[in-house]
């Protein structure tokens, strides 16, 4: 069976929603996520963040977990900088999020996603790490 097309819409979320999505991904042990503690420590409390679906992801070894949207995630940091990560989100959770309706805003988000440093690059430049000490490097998130 073929997956439906990936939604072609950008969602805008606040930090509380981002934290909730990251917590959901942690509970479900989805592949692409950041530790919620990283969000609390680094995301701007009143920040504006964006999700852009890239592909469908299925955990073939865990059939009880529904397929997810693997989204590019643009995070506004406390410093005002923006960084890019990936976040797996369940479709029923993604659908009700607020949609970016202005084409210009969507194009700006696309530009920022293309030019933003990844969380990993930002951490390396700042001497930090989002990867828990017991996580093997091949299983670390962006």
Secondary structure, DSSP 4 states (H G I P E B T S, - for coil): -PPPPPP--EEEEEHHHHHHHHHHHHHTT-SS---HHHHHHHB-TT-EEEEEEEEEE--TT-TTSPPEEEEEEEEEBTTS-EEEEEEEEEHHHHTTSPBP--HHHHHHHHHHHHHSEEHHHHHHHHT---S-TTS-GGG---
